């Protein structure tokens, strides 16, 4: 009798304990994946294989950045609102202009088919896993983060301090991110932001399979939002899609459950400061970074003292925080062991009424 009363009291206490949902979003390029070799070298090799013998890596490097910058000004957002242009046509135009600069004789109409073939081959190469390396063990790490509570029997019989995990990608890019991640081995939801016009904040998106748990729940690309990081609409789009992802997977959205929001990127200004300024905790992942940015606001997640703390204690303070971590594996391991495997009620709570622990319902 007494044992039953104690068990019931314990269960009631756990049910009242602070519990959160977790939204983790990633930058794509040079965070989750990066080119296997410098882009200008790949361009040069493809060109030489296509018969353009004057296309040395050095010469291609001279023109590459300039032609991309010029095309971005002449045909904004990969030519999205220009009739007859899409990201593939935009990149083919960039590639053509690079190699016409390298070999002026290619301006002759007789070389059009050769340049078109080169452009298509490069575009499709950079649309698949063939072009990229990943952060070490990236696909399996994201899968373990998303599905841990469902696949680990040790967490099934006790409420975790984190109830549901949503994974997304927020990237300044054209529309290929989802396809690239799929080719790298991830099951990516078709849920993505779509805007009907620059003035219209309503959006429609492809419909995921109801009840299915994807590895990546949604993608937010600047091509779709028509703004790019650090603009706040990128973060608002991510929060709105997170809401939809939960409804599609669970069939409901509980407004009473507070959210921890974490963004992982490689750029201190566009990613870390921008996310932090919009109420997200942010992590600078240094796996592909060659420079070591110095910023006293950045706290290290590689320190043993920090890794020993529960995720909710670190992320649920009254103000968002900025961190650095050397490897994706360290970050995911911390979230799993000190978040998904920590019982509810075993760590500190936060003021759940704060706006920072809610997901936006509409875009400004």
C-alpha positions in Angstrom: 0.0 0.0 0.0 2.7 2.5 1.1 4.8 1.5 -1.9 2.0 2.3 -4.2 1.4 5.7 -2.7 5.1 6.6 -3.0 5.1 5.5 -6.6 2.0 7.6 -7.4 3.6 10.6 -5.6 6.8 10.2 -7.6 4.8 10.0 -10.9 2.8 13.1 -10.0 6.0 15.0 -9.2 7.6 14.0 -12.5 4.5 15.0 -14.4 4.8 18.5 -12.8 8.5 18.7 -13.5 9.9 21.2 -16.0 9.9 19.6 -19.5 10.8 21.1 -22.8 10.7 20.5 -26.5 14.0 21.0 -28.4 14.4 22.7 -31.8 17.8 22.3 -33.3 18.6 23.9 -36.6 21.7 23.8 -38.7 23.4 25.8 -41.4 24.2 23.5 -44.3 27.3 24.5 -46.3 30.5 24.2 -44.3 28.5 23.1 -41.2 26.9 19.8 -42.1 28.9 19.4 -45.3 31.6 21.1 -47.3 33.3 20.6 -50.7 35.8 17.7 -50.9 38.2 20.1 -52.5 38.2 23.9 -53.2 35.4 24.8 -55.6 37.7 26.5 -58.2 39.8 23.3 -58.4 36.7 21.2 -59.2 35.6 23.8 -61.8 39.1 23.7 -63.4 39.3 19.9 -63.5 35.8 19.6 -65.1 36.7 22.2 -67.7 39.9 20.5 -68.6 38.1 17.2 -68.9 35.7 18.9 -71.2 38.5 20.1 -73.5 39.2 23.6 -72.1 42.9 23.2 -71.6 43.6 26.9 -70.6 41.4 26.5 -67.5 44.1 26.3 -64.9 42.9 26.2 -61.3 44.6 29.6 -60.6 42.9 31.3 -63.6 39.5 29.9 -62.6 40.0 31.1 -59.0 40.6 34.7 -60.4 37.2 34.8 -62.1 35.0 32.6 -59.9 34.1 34.9 -57.0 33.7 37.9 -59.3 31.3 36.2 -61.6 29.1 34.9 -58.8 29.0 38.3 -57.2 28.1 40.0 -60.5 25.3 37.4 -61.3 23.9 37.9 -57.8 23.5 41.6 -58.5 22.1 41.2 -62.0 19.8 38.3 -61.2 19.0 38.4 -57.5 18.1 35.2 -55.6 19.3 32.9 -58.3 17.0 34.6 -60.9 13.9 33.4 -59.1 11.6 36.1 -60.5 13.2 36.2 -63.9 11.2 34.5 -66.6 12.9 31.3 -67.8 15.5 31.3 -65.1 15.9 28.9 -62.2 18.9 28.0 -60.0 20.3 25.6 -62.7 20.0 28.2 -65.4 21.6 30.8 -63.1 24.6 28.6 -62.3 25.0 27.7 -65.9 25.2 31.3 -66.8 27.8 31.9 -64.1 29.9 29.0 -65.3 29.7 30.1 -68.9 30.8 33.6 -68.0 33.8 32.3 -66.0 35.1 30.2 -68.9 34.4 32.8 -71.5 36.7 35.0 -69.5 39.3 32.2 -69.3 39.1 31.5 -73.1 37.5 34.5 -75.0 37.2 32.3 -78.2 34.5 30.4 -76.4 32.1 33.3 -77.1 31.7 31.8 -80.6 28.2 30.2 -80.9 30.0 27.0 -82.0 31.0 26.4 -78.4 27.5 26.9 -76.9 26.8 23.1 -76.6 30.3 22.6 -75.0 29.7 25.2 -72.4 26.1 24.1 -71.7 27.3 20.6 -71.1 30.0 21.8 -68.8 27.5 23.9 -66.9 25.0 21.0 -66.5 27.7 18.6 -65.3 29.0 21.0 -62.7 25.6 21.9 -61.5 24.6 18.3 -61.0 27.9 17.4 -59.4 27.4 20.0 -56.7 23.8 18.8 -56.2 24.8 15.4 -54.9 27.1 13.7 -52.4 29.8 13.3 -55.0 31.0 16.9 -54.3 30.9 16.9 -50.5 32.5 15.6 -47.4 30.4 15.7 -44.2 31.1 16.6 -40.6 32.4 13.4 -39.1 29.7 10.8 -39.0 27.1 13.5 -39.6 24.1 11.5 -40.9 24.2 9.0 -38.1 24.7 11.7 -35.5 21.6 13.6 -36.7 19.6 10.4 -36.8 20.6 9.5 -33.2 19.7 13.0 -32.1 16.3 12.9 -33.8 15.2 9.4 -33.0 17.1 8.6 -29.7 14.1 8.6 -27.4 12.2 6.3 -29.7 15.0 3.8 -30.2 16.6 3.7 -26.8 14.8 1.4 -24.4 16.4 3.0 -21.3 14.5 6.3 -22.0 11.1 4.7 -22.7 10.2 4.0 -19.0 11.0 7.4 -17.6 10.0 10.9 -18.7 13.0 12.8 -20.1 13.6 16.5 -19.5 13.3 17.0 -23.2 10.0 15.6 -24.7 10.2 16.1 -28.4 13.1 16.9 -30.8 12.6 18.8 -34.1 15.6 19.1 -36.5 15.7 21.6 -39.3 18.1 23.3 -41.7 18.2 27.1 -42.1 20.6 28.0 -45.0 21.5 30.9 -47.3 21.3 28.8 -50.5 19.4 27.9 -53.6 16.8 25.1 -53.5 19.2 22.1 -53.5 19.8 21.6 -49.8 17.2 19.0 -49.2 18.4 16.9 -52.2 22.0 17.1 -51.1 21.2 16.0 -47.6 19.1 13.1 -49.0 22.0 12.0 -51.2 24.2 12.0 -48.1 21.9 9.4 -46.4 19.3 11.5 -44.5 15.5 11.1 -44.7 14.5 14.7 -45.4 10.9 15.9 -45.1 9.5 17.8 -48.1 8.3 20.5 -45.7 9.9 23.8 -46.8 9.0 27.4 -46.8 7.2 28.9 -49.8 6.2 32.5 -50.3 3.7 33.6 -52.9 5.0 37.2 -53.0 7.5 39.5 -51.2 4.6 41.2 -49.4 2.7 38.1 -48.6 3.7 36.4 -45.3 1.4 33.5 -45.8 3.1 30.4 -47.1 2.3 26.9 -48.4 4.7 24.0 -48.3 4.9 20.4 -49.5 3.0 18.1 -47.2 5.0 15.5 -45.3 3.6 12.1 -44.5 1.5 12.4 -41.4 2.8 10.4 -38.5 6.2 9.9 -40.0 9.3 10.8 -38.1 11.9 12.2 -40.6 15.6 12.6 -39.9 15.3 16.3 -40.9 11.9 17.8 -40.3 12.1 20.9 -42.6 14.4 23.1 -44.7 14.4 26.9 -44.8 16.4 28.2 -47.7 17.0 31.9 -48.6 15.8 31.1 -52.1 12.3 30.3 -50.7 12.2 33.0 -48.0 13.5 35.7 -50.4 15.6 37.1 -47.5 18.9 35.7 -46.2 20.6 35.4 -42.9 21.0 37.5 -40.8 17.4 38.7 -41.6 15.0 37.7 -38.8 12.5 36.2 -41.3 14.8 33.2 -41.7 14.5 32.4 -38.0 10.8 33.1 -37.9 10.3 30.8 -40.9 12.2 28.1 -39.0 10.0 28.4 -36.0 6.8 28.3 -38.0 7.9 25.2 -39.9 8.8 23.6 -36.6 5.2 24.0 -35.5 4.0 22.4 -38.7 6.5 19.6 -38.4 5.2 18.7 -34.9 1.6 18.7 -36.1 2.4 16.4 -39.0 4.4 14.0 -36.8 2.3 14.0 -33.6 -1.1 15.2 -34.8 -1.1 18.1 -32.3 0.8 21.1 -31.0 0.8 21.8 -27.3 1.2 25.5 -26.6 1.9 24.9 -22.9 5.2 23.1 -23.5 8.2 25.5 -23.6 10.8 25.3 -26.4 14.6 25.3 -26.3 15.9 26.7 -29.6 19.5 26.0 -30.7 21.2 27.0 -34.0 24.4 25.5 -35.2 26.5 27.3 -37.9 30.0 28.3 -39.0 29.7 32.1 -39.5 29.9 34.3 -36.4 27.8 37.2 -37.8 25.3 35.6 -40.2 24.7 32.5 -38.0 25.7 32.9 -34.4 25.0 36.6 -33.7 21.9 36.6 -35.9 20.3 33.6 -34.2 21.3 34.9 -30.7 19.7 38.2 -31.5 16.4 36.4 -32.4 16.3 34.6 -29.1 18.0 31.4 -30.0 21.0 29.8 -28.3 23.7 29.4 -30.9 26.8 27.2 -31.4 29.7 28.0 -33.7 30.8 24.6 -35.1 34.5 24.7 -35.9 34.7 21.4 -37.8 35.3 23.1 -41.2 36.6 26.4 -39.9 40.2 27.3 -40.5 40.2 30.6 -38.6 39.6 30.8 -34.9 37.3 33.7 -34.2 37.9 35.5 -30.9 34.8 36.7 -29.1 34.5 36.8 -25.3 30.8 36.0 -25.6 31.5 32.6 -26.9 31.6 29.8 -24.3 33.2 26.5 -25.0 31.2 23.3 -25.1 34.4 21.4 -25.2 35.1 22.1 -21.5 34.3 19.1 -19.2 32.6 21.4 -16.7 30.1 22.6 -19.3 29.5 19.1 -20.7 28.6 17.9 -17.3 25.7 20.3 -17.0 22.2 19.3 -18.1 21.1 20.7 -21.5 18.1 22.4 -20.0 20.2 24.1 -17.3 22.5 25.5 -20.0 19.9 26.5 -22.6 16.9 27.6 -20.5 18.3 30.7 -18.8 16.7 34.0 -19.0 19.0 35.1 -21.9 20.2 33.1 -24.9 23.9 32.1 -25.0 26.6 31.7 -27.6 29.0 28.7 -27.7 31.8 27.1 -29.7 32.4 23.4 -30.2 35.1 21.7 -32.2 33.1 18.7 -33.4 29.5 17.9 -34.2 29.9 14.6 -32.3 30.7 16.4 -29.1 27.5 18.6 -29.4 25.2 15.7 -30.2 26.7 13.5 -27.5 26.1 16.2 -24.9 22.5 16.8 -26.0 21.7 13.0 -25.9 23.4 12.2 -22.6 22.6 15.4 -20.7 19.3 16.1 -22.3 17.5 13.2 -23.8 18.7 10.7 -21.1 18.2 13.1 -18.2 15.0 12.5 -16.2 12.5 15.3 -15.9 12.8 17.1 -12.6 16.5 16.4 -12.1 17.6 19.9 -13.3 16.6 23.5 -13.0 13.5 25.2 -14.4 13.0 28.4 -16.2 10.2 31.0 -16.5 8.1 29.3 -19.2 6.1 32.4 -19.8 9.0 34.1 -21.5 8.5 34.7 -25.3 11.9 33.1 -25.9 10.5 29.7 -25.0 7.7 29.9 -27.5 7.6 29.4 -31.3 6.3 32.3 -33.4 2.8 31.9 -34.9 3.2 34.6 -37.6 5.9 36.5 -39.4 6.5 40.2 -39.1 
